[in-house]
Amino acid sequence: MVVERGCCYTFWHPITKEFQLDKFSLEHAPVDDFFKSQWQKGTRCWWWLIYRWLLAICFFLGVLGSLVQHFNEGKWFIYLTDWGFFLCMYTSLFGAILVSVYHCNPQKFETGSFILKFYWASHWSTLVLATMITFVYWLFIYPNDNASPTALYNLWAHAFNSVLMLMDHMLVAFPTRILHFIYPFIAGVLYGLFSVIYYFAGGLDPGGNQYIYEILDWSQPGWALATVFGCILLVCVFCLLLFGLYKLRIFIYRKTNKSVLTFNT
């Protein structure tokens, strides 16, 4: 009985701690965690720097190619998919620049730096939105979409983006906080407000329809509001799932490090 209670405590105590008010904060120490991989050994790692720039270049080329092919008189910017795709590029470039600055001057950033807070919130929002967009697209939008599932843009914006961001989530060293759900939530609300303004301003999609997405048609406000509330719920669900992946990352890291220490001993 004692062992069982101990197991429950071990499992639930770290989770209950995540719901303390201070977990809303974007303060974290050591700041080195924002510039390192969970898996690197030293303070600075050239492979990590190269990886960050490769990821940034990959997203930059993807967004650039998408803009060239699908700009459509600026209508590229009305889609949540493209907002998310652009955020992937922005966040990966942001991370690459930060790691580059750190490699040149490790003392540049201090705990509580606004730049690091903004990067952390940006990375988390991008990760949550990328995975949620992929889920919503393939489940609700793709069945009525004329796009080919193997088209390069479709794969880039609705599949590869999530795969790369999830990979990055398992490689970075900074932590995940459940209460940081507020940041992707704010991003989602901003898009919802944009879609309302776009509708009442008479905006059209490339096909001439008075909506951006059929499931977000404000001529049917009840259905559109249901979509918005559904997406809010999905943000919370994906935050929990991604927090679980973070815990898995830490678990694997501690197990492998323990194995190395035991072997060396």
N, C-alpha and C positions, 0 to 999 in steps of 0.2 A: 504493500500500500504506500509506503514511504517512497519507494522507487518510482511508482506511477505518478505521485504528486510531484516528485522532482522532475520527471520528464515533462509534465504539463507546464511546470514553472519555466523550464528551460525553453520550451516552445513559445509560450504566450507572453512571457515577461518582455522580451525585446520588441514584440509587436505592440503591446500596450504602451510602451515607452514612446512609440512613434506618434501617439496621439496627444502628447504633451504640447502645450502652446508654444514652447520654445522651438519646436520642430518646424514651425512656420518660417523660422528665420533662415536666412541665406548665409549665416556665419558658419565657417568651418575651418578647423585647424587639424593638421598642418596644411598650409596653402600649397605645399609641394604636390599634394594629391591632384590638383587641377592640371598639372603639367606632366604627370607620370602615368604609366600603365600599371594596373594592378599586378602585372606579372613581371615587370622589370626588376632587376636586382639593385642597380646603382641609383644614384640621385638623378643622373641624366643618362639618356639612352638615345643614341643616334638612330637606331631602328625605329623607335617610337616617333621621333621627329619626321623621319622619312614617311612613315605610315600616315601621319596626320596630314602631310602635304599631298600624298597620293589620294587620300580620301577627299580632300578639298578639291583637288584638280578633277577628280572623277565626277563629283557633283557639279562643279563649275561647267565642265564640258556637257554634262547631261542637260543642265538648265539652258545653256547657250544653244544647244542643238534644238531643244524644245521650243525656245523663243523664235528661232529662225524658221522652223517648220509650222508652228501653230500660233504665231503672234496674232493673226486674224484681227487686225485693226485694234489691238489692245485688249481684245476679249480674253487673251491668255490669263490676264490678271483677275478675272472675275471668279475663277474656280478655286475651291478650297484645295483641290489636288495640287494646283500650281502654287498656291500659298505655301503648302506643306513642302513641296519640292524646292521652292526658293529658300525656305527656312533651313532645309538640309544643307544647301550650299552655303548659306550665311553662317550657320553654326559651325560647319566643318572648317570654313576659312577662318572664323574667329578662333577656333581651337588651335589651328595650325600657327596662326600669328602669335598667340599666347605662348605656345611651347617654344617657338623660335626666339621670342624675347627672353624667356626663361633660360634657354641655353646660352644666350649671350650674357645675361645678368640675372643670376638666381636670386639676388636680393631685391629685385625690382618691385615685387608685389608683397603687400603686407596683409595680415588677417583682417577681414572686413572690407577689403578693397571693393569699391563699387563695380569695377570692371569684372572681377571674379564673380560677384553676386549676379550680375547681369548675364554672364556666360552660363552660370549654373542653371538659372531660370530658363535661359534660351535653349540649352541642351535638353533639359527635361521636357519643355513644351514641345520641341521639335520631335523628340522620340515618341511621346505620347500621341501627338497628332499624326505622325507618319504611320504608326501601327494602326491607329483607329481609322485613318483614311483608307488604308489597304483593306481592312476588314469590311467597312461600309461599302466600298466600291464593289468588291467581288461578290458580296452577298446581296446588295440591294440595287446597285446601279448597273452593273455589267449585264445582267439578264435582259435589260431593255436598251442596252447600248449597242451601237452598230460597229464599235471599234473591235478590231481583231485582238484576241487575247495574246497573240504572239507579236503584235506590233511593238517596235522598239520603245516608242514613247509610253505605251500602255504598260509595258514591263518596267520601264525606268520609274515612272511616276506612281505606280500602284503595286510594285513588288520589290524591285531592287532597293528602293529608298528605305523600306522597312527592314530588309535583310541587312543592309549596311549599317543602319542606325542601331539595330539589335546587336550586331557584332561589336559595334563601338561601345555599346552599353556594357558588354561583357569584358571589355578591355580596359576601360578607363579606371582610375583609382578613386575618384571622388564618390561619395555615398549617394544613396537614393532616399528621399524622404516622402512618405505617403502624403503628408499634409502639403507638399508642394503641388498637389493636384490643382491648387488655386491658379497656377500660372498657365497651364494649358486650358483651363476652364475660361480664363480671361481672354485668351487668344480665340477660343471658340465663340465666345459671346460677341467679340468684335466682328468676327466673320458673319454671325447671325444678324447683327445690326447692319452690316454692309449689305447683306442680301435684301433686307427690308428697304433700305434707302435706294438700292439699285432698282428694285421693283417699282416703288412709287415714283422714281425719277423717269420711269418709262424705259428702263434698260432691257435689252433683248439678248438672248443667247445667239450663237452663230447660226442657228436654224430659224431665227425669227420668233422664237417662243418668249413669252413674258415671264420666264423664270430662268434661273441658272441651272438648277437641278429639278427634275420633275417631283422629287420627294420633298423639295423645299419651295413649293409653289405658293406664294403669298396671296394668290387669288382664292386659295382654299386655306384660310388662316388656321383652322383647326388641325388640318393635316400637317401644315408647316410647323406649328407649335409642337405637335407630337414628335416631329422629327428632331426639333431643337432639344426637347426634354430627353428624348432617346439618346441623343449624342452626349448630353450632359451625363447621363447615367453611364454611357460607354467610357467617357473620360475617367470616371471613378473606377470602373472595372479594370481598365487598362493600367491605371496607376497601381492598383493592387497586384495585377499580374506582373508588371515590370518590377515592382518592389520584390516580388517573389524571385524573379530572375537575379536581382541584385543580391539577395540572400543566398541564392545558389552559388553565385560568383564568389562570395565571401567564404562559403562553406568549402568549395573546391580549393580555394587559395589556402585556407588554413590546413586542410587535409594534406595538400601537396607539400606545403612548407614543413608540416610536422613530420612527414615521411622523409624529407631531405635531412632535417635535423636528426631524426632517429638513425638514418643511414650513416651520417657523418659521425655520430657519437659511437 
